[in-house]
Amino acid sequence: RWYGVSCSYDDNYNETYVSGIFLNSNNLKGTIDSLSGLSKLEAIDLTENNIHNNMDVFSPLHHIRIIQIEDNRFYGSLPDLNYTRVQKFFIRNNEVSGLIETNP
């Protein structure tokens, strides 16, 4: 087990995958290179850290349901996501712009 990381098991593919990252209020600093290897990620909470990153890092997350990144230094346009799937999207106190479109 890893601190702040949840895993799930996929019976169809007989594999374990990272389903959640919960590292809020951990005094994390820096950038995120890529989340593309976490294609089945469903939840991420990085609230109250000091992460400076473009929002496009979230674009490969096609299964994401929860994004909580308040009180960081994310910037740029909203990522290209399936917002009809997203249940929580908390981004206050960042430099993010754009509109959420939920119609196909």
Protein Blocks (a to p, Z undefined) as FASTA:
>chain_A
ZZhiacdddfklopacdfbdcfehklpacddfbfklmmmbcbdcfehiabdcdfklmmmm
mkbfbdcfehiabecjdddddfklpmbdcfehiaceddddfbZZ
